[in-house]
Amino acid sequence: MGMKIVDFRSDTVTKPTETMRAAMASAEVDDDVLGFDPTAFRLEAEMARISGKEAALYVPSGTMANLISVLVHCEIRGSEAIMGDNCHIHVYENGGISMLGGVHPKTVKTNEDGTLDIDLIEAAIRDPRGELVYPTTRLICLENTHANTGGRCLPAEYIDKVGELAKKHGLKLHIDGARIFNASVALGVPLHRLVQAADSVSICLSKGLGAPVGSVIVGSKSFIAKARRLRKTLGGGMRQIGILCAAALVALQETVPKLEEDHKNAKTLAEGLSKIKGLKLDAAKVETNIIFIEVTEGSSITAEKLCNNLAEQGVLTMLESSTSIRVVLHHQISANDVQYTLSCFEKLFNQDVAGVTTENGH
């Protein structure tokens, strides 16, 4: 029997469940580029319904979902999109909105809770009287949950205020909702209410939901018609995608109800880790399924060594920086896995303390 593996690298590492595989094998399919795949229709209709939007579009990835959304809202090259300085679109998507769309990002400081100050957003909006020299502001982007701040949730009331600001200035609001279902469950707010103020939302199917591939964009019918054309332009038009959409339909039924358990397991893990000398994290700020763990200054174990030593015990994590690691929980990590992981951390840091004591001759 092989070593027990507990994979915290991301919620993207999940394997399709048996139910998903069965649904994929028996999926009714047709050519989606020609507009005839019935399973894609079902998924898109369901995602539009859940999000309270007119229409939806399946795309291969979250990066493409955000890219298409920004480009539809900013059709004129040289447009500007306001976003957080620590958001996924700005940091982790290859500068695609600039490279492929000629869209200029205007960044605003991201707060610890993932929000952007309303006053700072408004101050970042370009004065139209300066259009001779300034880019034209056309879009505001938010991220919910906010990954780089540890999966923090943006409340509906906050999003409403940003939406009101956007309307006041004739701008559009896009939400990168890669983990929006996590936010909905953690806040106890229906998804359609959470994104009510948004003109578009990208929703990942292969993160917390555990489907193998893809994201969905939701918005108005006219927005999705333009998005469909851009998907083709970017090489994202695929044929018998019902095979992939079938797994996502299962995920909506099977996995969404498990997100609350993921959050509970994350909180248990965070509370346990916060008690280990040599680690630093604020368990109270863990709202969903992402935890950032700092190795305290003066510890004889580095973050990289911690990652490697945990891997030797079958616990896989992500090295985030020279002093921190990230763990992400998902539906294929159990409460028992969390307890096993805590025991591995405790053992490593107890050894570390013992080693230091021996070296000091005490």
Order of alpha helices (4+ residues) and beta strands (2+ residues): beta-alpha-alpha-beta-alpha-beta-alpha-alpha-beta-alpha-beta-alpha-beta-alpha-alpha-beta-beta-alpha-alpha-alpha-beta-beta-alpha-beta-beta-beta-alpha
